[in-house]
Amino acid sequence: MAIQDWETKSSGVLYRRFRAGESLIGELESFARSEGIREAIVTSCIGSLSELKLRNLCGYEEGTPEFQRQVIDESLELVSAEGYIQPLPEGGIRVHIHVAAARPSGEMVGGHCEDATFLTGAFMYIQVIE
């Protein structure tokens, strides 16, 4: 089996500071549109959250995924968020982010992020792909 080479070009790294009360997914989508970003990799994001909405895979039977949704409404330290922005066939974009967050006790929670609200804010770096 041959390995296919993928050629991509980076057009640079962008920085985005999120403020308290902002939405991770909504603000990232708005930022991507305003900057003309069609495809990118979220390489780093740290900060704090007041609410985290997760949708995690909990089963996969006969080709059908089953998801469990959870809303964590408490103060969390955002340890990591990574993912991507990708173009959709109809011209839009898709933001797909996974997070790892810590409770004050140090217990970790995380998974697929449907959305999150920043508590004090966050700092994100995005690698744009041409």
Contacts in CASP RR format, 6 or more apart in sequence:
PFRMAT RR
TARGET T0000
AUTHOR 0000-0000-0000
METHOD contacts of the structure
MODEL  1
MAIQDWETKSSGVLYRRFRAGESLIGELESFARSEGIREAIVTSCIGSLS
ELKLRNLCGYEEGTPEFQRQVIDESLELVSAEGYIQPLPEGGIRVHIHVA
AARPSGEMVGGHCEDATFLTGAFMYIQVIE
8 129 0 8 1.000
8 130 0 8 1.000
9 129 0 8 1.000
9 130 0 8 1.000
10 127 0 8 1.000
10 128 0 8 1.000
10 129 0 8 1.000
10 130 0 8 1.000
11 128 0 8 1.000
11 129 0 8 1.000
11 130 0 8 1.000
12 127 0 8 1.000
12 128 0 8 1.000
13 43 0 8 1.000
13 125 0 8 1.000
13 126 0 8 1.000
13 127 0 8 1.000
13 128 0 8 1.000
14 35 0 8 1.000
14 37 0 8 1.000
14 40 0 8 1.000
14 125 0 8 1.000
14 126 0 8 1.000
14 128 0 8 1.000
15 123 0 8 1.000
15 124 0 8 1.000
15 125 0 8 1.000
15 126 0 8 1.000
16 27 0 8 1.000
16 28 0 8 1.000
16 31 0 8 1.000
16 123 0 8 1.000
16 124 0 8 1.000
16 125 0 8 1.000
16 126 0 8 1.000
17 121 0 8 1.000
17 122 0 8 1.000
17 123 0 8 1.000
17 124 0 8 1.000
18 24 0 8 1.000
18 27 0 8 1.000
18 118 0 8 1.000
18 121 0 8 1.000
18 122 0 8 1.000
18 123 0 8 1.000
18 124 0 8 1.000
19 118 0 8 1.000
19 121 0 8 1.000
20 118 0 8 1.000
20 119 0 8 1.000
20 120 0 8 1.000
20 121 0 8 1.000
21 50 0 8 1.000
21 117 0 8 1.000
21 118 0 8 1.000
21 119 0 8 1.000
21 121 0 8 1.000
22 117 0 8 1.000
22 118 0 8 1.000
22 121 0 8 1.000
23 115 0 8 1.000
23 116 0 8 1.000
23 117 0 8 1.000
23 118 0 8 1.000
24 45 0 8 1.000
24 81 0 8 1.000
24 97 0 8 1.000
24 113 0 8 1.000
24 115 0 8 1.000
24 116 0 8 1.000
24 117 0 8 1.000
24 118 0 8 1.000
24 122 0 8 1.000
25 95 0 8 1.000
25 97 0 8 1.000
25 113 0 8 1.000
25 114 0 8 1.000
25 115 0 8 1.000
25 116 0 8 1.000
26 95 0 8 1.000
26 115 0 8 1.000
28 42 0 8 1.000
28 85 0 8 1.000
28 95 0 8 1.000
28 97 0 8 1.000
28 124 0 8 1.000
29 93 0 8 1.000
29 95 0 8 1.000
31 37 0 8 1.000
32 38 0 8 1.000
32 40 0 8 1.000
32 85 0 8 1.000
32 93 0 8 1.000
32 95 0 8 1.000
33 93 0 8 1.000
37 85 0 8 1.000
37 93 0 8 1.000
37 126 0 8 1.000
37 128 0 8 1.000
38 85 0 8 1.000
38 87 0 8 1.000
38 93 0 8 1.000
39 84 0 8 1.000
39 85 0 8 1.000
39 86 0 8 1.000
39 87 0 8 1.000
39 128 0 8 1.000
39 129 0 8 1.000
39 130 0 8 1.000
40 84 0 8 1.000
40 85 0 8 1.000
40 126 0 8 1.000
40 127 0 8 1.000
40 128 0 8 1.000
40 129 0 8 1.000
41 82 0 8 1.000
41 83 0 8 1.000
41 84 0 8 1.000
41 85 0 8 1.000
41 126 0 8 1.000
41 127 0 8 1.000
41 129 0 8 1.000
42 81 0 8 1.000
42 82 0 8 1.000
42 83 0 8 1.000
42 84 0 8 1.000
42 85 0 8 1.000
42 97 0 8 1.000
42 124 0 8 1.000
42 125 0 8 1.000
42 126 0 8 1.000
43 82 0 8 1.000
43 125 0 8 1.000
43 126 0 8 1.000
43 127 0 8 1.000
44 80 0 8 1.000
44 82 0 8 1.000
44 123 0 8 1.000
44 124 0 8 1.000
44 125 0 8 1.000
45 78 0 8 1.000
45 80 0 8 1.000
45 81 0 8 1.000
45 82 0 8 1.000
45 122 0 8 1.000
45 123 0 8 1.000
45 124 0 8 1.000
45 125 0 8 1.000
46 78 0 8 1.000
46 79 0 8 1.000
46 80 0 8 1.000
46 81 0 8 1.000
46 122 0 8 1.000
46 123 0 8 1.000
47 77 0 8 1.000
47 78 0 8 1.000
47 118 0 8 1.000
47 119 0 8 1.000
47 120 0 8 1.000
47 121 0 8 1.000
47 122 0 8 1.000
47 123 0 8 1.000
48 75 0 8 1.000
48 76 0 8 1.000
48 77 0 8 1.000
48 78 0 8 1.000
48 118 0 8 1.000
48 119 0 8 1.000
48 120 0 8 1.000
48 121 0 8 1.000
48 122 0 8 1.000
49 75 0 8 1.000
49 76 0 8 1.000
49 77 0 8 1.000
49 78 0 8 1.000
49 101 0 8 1.000
49 116 0 8 1.000
49 117 0 8 1.000
49 118 0 8 1.000
49 119 0 8 1.000
50 73 0 8 1.000
50 74 0 8 1.000
50 75 0 8 1.000
50 76 0 8 1.000
50 117 0 8 1.000
50 118 0 8 1.000
50 119 0 8 1.000
51 71 0 8 1.000
51 72 0 8 1.000
51 73 0 8 1.000
51 116 0 8 1.000
51 117 0 8 1.000
52 71 0 8 1.000
52 72 0 8 1.000
52 76 0 8 1.000
52 99 0 8 1.000
52 101 0 8 1.000
52 109 0 8 1.000
52 110 0 8 1.000
52 113 0 8 1.000
52 116 0 8 1.000
53 69 0 8 1.000
53 70 0 8 1.000
53 71 0 8 1.000
53 72 0 8 1.000
53 113 0 8 1.000
53 114 0 8 1.000
53 115 0 8 1.000
53 116 0 8 1.000
54 69 0 8 1.000
54 70 0 8 1.000
54 71 0 8 1.000
54 72 0 8 1.000
54 99 0 8 1.000
54 109 0 8 1.000
54 110 0 8 1.000
54 111 0 8 1.000
54 112 0 8 1.000
54 113 0 8 1.000
54 114 0 8 1.000
55 67 0 8 1.000
55 68 0 8 1.000
55 69 0 8 1.000
55 112 0 8 1.000
55 114 0 8 1.000
56 67 0 8 1.000
56 68 0 8 1.000
56 70 0 8 1.000
56 110 0 8 1.000
56 111 0 8 1.000
56 112 0 8 1.000
57 65 0 8 1.000
57 66 0 8 1.000
57 67 0 8 1.000
57 112 0 8 1.000
58 66 0 8 1.000
58 67 0 8 1.000
58 68 0 8 1.000
59 65 0 8 1.000
59 66 0 8 1.000
60 66 0 8 1.000
69 114 0 8 1.000
72 101 0 8 1.000
72 109 0 8 1.000
74 103 0 8 1.000
75 104 0 8 1.000
75 119 0 8 1.000
76 101 0 8 1.000
76 102 0 8 1.000
76 103 0 8 1.000
76 109 0 8 1.000
76 119 0 8 1.000
77 101 0 8 1.000
77 102 0 8 1.000
77 104 0 8 1.000
78 99 0 8 1.000
78 100 0 8 1.000
78 101 0 8 1.000
78 116 0 8 1.000
78 118 0 8 1.000
78 122 0 8 1.000
79 100 0 8 1.000
79 101 0 8 1.000
79 102 0 8 1.000
79 108 0 8 1.000
80 99 0 8 1.000
80 100 0 8 1.000
81 97 0 8 1.000
81 98 0 8 1.000
81 99 0 8 1.000
81 100 0 8 1.000
81 113 0 8 1.000
81 122 0 8 1.000
81 124 0 8 1.000
82 97 0 8 1.000
82 98 0 8 1.000
83 96 0 8 1.000
83 97 0 8 1.000
83 98 0 8 1.000
84 95 0 8 1.000
84 96 0 8 1.000
85 93 0 8 1.000
85 94 0 8 1.000
85 95 0 8 1.000
85 96 0 8 1.000
85 126 0 8 1.000
86 93 0 8 1.000
86 94 0 8 1.000
86 96 0 8 1.000
87 93 0 8 1.000
87 94 0 8 1.000
88 94 0 8 1.000
96 112 0 8 1.000
97 112 0 8 1.000
97 113 0 8 1.000
98 110 0 8 1.000
98 111 0 8 1.000
98 112 0 8 1.000
98 113 0 8 1.000
99 110 0 8 1.000
99 111 0 8 1.000
99 113 0 8 1.000
99 116 0 8 1.000
100 108 0 8 1.000
100 109 0 8 1.000
100 110 0 8 1.000
100 111 0 8 1.000
101 108 0 8 1.000
101 109 0 8 1.000
101 110 0 8 1.000
102 108 0 8 1.000
102 109 0 8 1.000
103 109 0 8 1.000
END
